[in-house]
Amino acid sequence: MDLQNKVNQLFLSQQNEWEQLHKSVNQLVDIKEKTLNWGNEFTVKVQFNPARIVSTSANIDKKIIEKRPCFLCENNRPEIQKGVQFLEKYVILCNPFPILKNHLTIPLHSHVLQRIRNKVSDMLQLAEQLPDYVIFYNGPKSGASAPDHFHFQAGLKVPELLQGDNEVRSCFVIEGLDIDNTVKLFEEVYKYLRSQQPEEEEPMLNVIAFSDNNLYKVHIFPRKAHRPKQYFEEGSKKMLVSPGALDMAGLIITVREEDFNKIDKLDVEDIYSQVSLPII
């Protein structure tokens, strides 16, 4: 059985066995969404998903991270959470707080820091073996709620996540016919971003990878801030939006209904202008 079939079977069995996953998947069907358009150039779908508040409001301060048990380590995961092995070093898990259909979390077995360099080949192999999915990565200061344990995420493709560069936010678009060449192109972009942020252990970025018409496609979203100022405001000015890869691609997650109701195109443009690093 190929990997995608194994993953699909995992979802079916886990929904039958795991009440929390079953409930959250059913809630996702009726979730509120609205669409904002910039002509034919760019579309943003806004999702109201209150279950994601734990991730959106995650405190990634190093001292806080060190004190809490790592929820991606095998010993700390729910006993009922089963997985599928990948490359003998990852386990593919069903995410109990989904944003996308068939939302996956794919941690390394070992507890190592969230760093994408030297793991792009793994990401592309996932994209190749899960052709119906997008694979995404949130950097340690760009949306990852577990920056202490390396992991990818994945979910079934939706059009908003396949969009490339436009005037609203920056995106490097890489396309390759083979994995090795695609990795080399990624490395060139990575080195450039590192030169822009030499003080960071890893340049701030989000990455989405997928396969399409025998091409490997990688979208890199360079970042200059973790969260916009609205996240820290009080009262009516507050908007609890903490962008990760999906938000940068075009699927913005709101965890409070008041934020979902009021966010408009100007708010989206302002948030992107604060967190997206312009490409020079």
Summary of the structure (lengths in Angstrom):
residues: 280
radius of gyration: 17.9
end to end distance: 45.5
largest distance: 52.9
contacts: 885
relative contact order: 0.16
helix: 37%
strand: 24%
